[in-house]
Amino acid sequence: MNDIDIGQLQVTFEQRGRRQAVLDGLNLRIGEGETFGLIGPSGCGKSTLLRVLAGVQREWHGRIRVFDHELVSGKRFRGDLRREVQMVFQDPFASLHPRHTVGRALGEPLRVNGVAHVETRIFEALDEVGLPRTMAARYPHQMSGGQRQRVAIARALLLRPRLLLLDEPTSALDMSVQAEILNLLATLKTAHRITVLLVSHDPNVIAHLCDRAALMHAGRVERLLARDALVAWSHAAPLL
């Protein structure tokens, strides 16, 4: 069974007075509980695809089914879909409000969705990503990049999503911190039994986390790599 089924997806943007296809007839299926990677050069449409699946990029053409939901172009996510799909962005500092404490950043989605025992859930979320509970009183500028990314991951998992979208989640971090975040993601993925779609320019990151991957070029899937082929490819491939 597939959690994501995409057919002939097209997204166009206007650049210098001309319409240009960023995604151009893309077809892709991702299985239930799979960790799937997207690889390709800058501008090939990887991040745009994640933004479509997150409901951030609402204008598109084609067919998309996520779990039991048929997405509709131009429409906001509603109901269960808003909780079931969560995204972690590349820059953890930009994704957190600079004037909100960690406790507020984590508490607001819980309160909006009517979740009980908010403070307890905040502390549990911090425990899960390896941060001390005292971190709830801090602001983003008072934390390291790795700590901010852990907060972003904790926030994405608060509502127990079924699909986690990761857009270059380690590229803004130091190498030593990258390894910590990758290991954390692998642990949380297993614990929560969620489907993960990961964008990265680093072949080793994709090979470390993913069951399969798609090589993208010019807005389309050029090649699918199964696990063995993915590992072999990562040893020879340069950074993209």
ZIJOKA-V588023 format. One record per pair of residues at least 24 apart in sequence whose C-alpha atoms are under 8 Angstrom apart, sorted by the first residue. I is the first residue (numbers start at 0). J is the second residue. If there is no record, write none. Layout:
i->[I | I]
j->[J | J]
//
This chain:
i->[0 | 0 | 1 | 1 | 1 | 1 | 1 | 2 | 2 | 2 | 2 | 2 | 2 | 2 | 2 | 2 | 3 | 3 | 3 | 3 | 3 | 3 | 3 | 3 | 4 | 4 | 4 | 4 | 4 | 4 | 5 | 5 | 5 | 5 | 6 | 6 | 6 | 7 | 7 | 7 | 8 | 8 | 8 | 8 | 8 | 9 | 9 | 9 | 10 | 10 | 10 | 11 | 20 | 21 | 21 | 21 | 22 | 22 | 22 | 22 | 22 | 23 | 23 | 23 | 24 | 24 | 24 | 25 | 25 | 25 | 26 | 26 | 27 | 30 | 31 | 32 | 32 | 32 | 32 | 33 | 33 | 33 | 33 | 33 | 33 | 34 | 34 | 34 | 34 | 34 | 34 | 34 | 34 | 35 | 35 | 35 | 35 | 35 | 35 | 35 | 35 | 36 | 36 | 36 | 36 | 36 | 36 | 36 | 36 | 36 | 36 | 37 | 37 | 37 | 37 | 37 | 37 | 37 | 37 | 37 | 38 | 38 | 38 | 38 | 38 | 38 | 38 | 38 | 38 | 38 | 39 | 39 | 39 | 39 | 39 | 40 | 40 | 40 | 40 | 41 | 42 | 43 | 43 | 43 | 43 | 43 | 44 | 44 | 44 | 44 | 44 | 45 | 45 | 45 | 46 | 46 | 49 | 49 | 49 | 49 | 52 | 53 | 53 | 53 | 53 | 82 | 82 | 82 | 83 | 83 | 83 | 83 | 83 | 84 | 84 | 84 | 84 | 84 | 85 | 85 | 85 | 85 | 85 | 85 | 86 | 86 | 86 | 86 | 86 | 87 | 87 | 87 | 87 | 87 | 87 | 87 | 87 | 88 | 88 | 88 | 88 | 89 | 89 | 89 | 89 | 89 | 89 | 89 | 90 | 90 | 90 | 91 | 91 | 91 | 91 | 92 | 92 | 92 | 92 | 92 | 94 | 95 | 95 | 96 | 97 | 97 | 97 | 98 | 99 | 99 | 100 | 100 | 100 | 100 | 100 | 101 | 101 | 101 | 101 | 101 | 101 | 101 | 102 | 102 | 102 | 102 | 103 | 104 | 105 | 105 | 105 | 108 | 108 | 109 | 109 | 120 | 124 | 124 | 124 | 125 | 125 | 127 | 128 | 128 | 128 | 144 | 144 | 145 | 145 | 145 | 145 | 148 | 149 | 159 | 160 | 161 | 161 | 161 | 162 | 162 | 162 | 162 | 163 | 163 | 163 | 163 | 164 | 164 | 164 | 165 | 165 | 165 | 165 | 166 | 166 | 166 | 167 | 167 | 167 | 167 | 168 | 170 | 181 | 200 | 200 | 201 | 201 | 201 | 202 | 202 | 202 | 202 | 202 | 202 | 203 | 203 | 205 | 206 | 206]
j->[30 | 31 | 28 | 29 | 30 | 31 | 66 | 28 | 29 | 30 | 31 | 32 | 64 | 65 | 66 | 194 | 27 | 28 | 29 | 30 | 63 | 64 | 65 | 66 | 28 | 29 | 62 | 63 | 64 | 65 | 61 | 62 | 63 | 64 | 61 | 62 | 63 | 60 | 61 | 62 | 59 | 60 | 61 | 62 | 63 | 59 | 60 | 61 | 58 | 59 | 60 | 59 | 218 | 47 | 217 | 218 | 47 | 48 | 217 | 218 | 219 | 217 | 218 | 219 | 61 | 218 | 219 | 218 | 219 | 220 | 219 | 220 | 220 | 194 | 194 | 192 | 193 | 194 | 195 | 193 | 194 | 195 | 209 | 210 | 211 | 194 | 195 | 196 | 197 | 208 | 209 | 210 | 211 | 195 | 196 | 197 | 209 | 210 | 211 | 212 | 213 | 196 | 197 | 198 | 199 | 205 | 209 | 210 | 211 | 212 | 213 | 196 | 197 | 198 | 199 | 205 | 212 | 213 | 214 | 215 | 198 | 199 | 200 | 202 | 205 | 212 | 213 | 214 | 215 | 239 | 200 | 214 | 215 | 216 | 239 | 200 | 215 | 216 | 239 | 239 | 217 | 215 | 216 | 217 | 218 | 219 | 215 | 216 | 217 | 218 | 219 | 198 | 215 | 218 | 166 | 198 | 164 | 165 | 166 | 196 | 84 | 84 | 85 | 86 | 164 | 158 | 159 | 160 | 158 | 159 | 160 | 161 | 162 | 160 | 161 | 162 | 163 | 164 | 155 | 156 | 160 | 162 | 163 | 164 | 155 | 163 | 164 | 165 | 166 | 151 | 152 | 155 | 163 | 164 | 165 | 166 | 168 | 165 | 166 | 167 | 168 | 165 | 166 | 167 | 168 | 169 | 170 | 171 | 148 | 168 | 171 | 144 | 147 | 148 | 151 | 139 | 140 | 144 | 147 | 148 | 151 | 139 | 151 | 139 | 138 | 139 | 140 | 138 | 138 | 139 | 135 | 136 | 137 | 138 | 139 | 134 | 135 | 136 | 137 | 138 | 139 | 150 | 134 | 135 | 136 | 137 | 135 | 154 | 153 | 154 | 157 | 157 | 158 | 157 | 158 | 157 | 153 | 154 | 157 | 150 | 153 | 153 | 152 | 153 | 183 | 171 | 172 | 172 | 176 | 177 | 180 | 180 | 180 | 191 | 193 | 192 | 193 | 194 | 193 | 194 | 195 | 196 | 193 | 194 | 195 | 196 | 195 | 196 | 197 | 195 | 196 | 197 | 198 | 197 | 198 | 199 | 197 | 198 | 199 | 200 | 199 | 199 | 208 | 238 | 239 | 237 | 238 | 239 | 232 | 233 | 234 | 236 | 237 | 238 | 233 | 234 | 233 | 230 | 233]
//
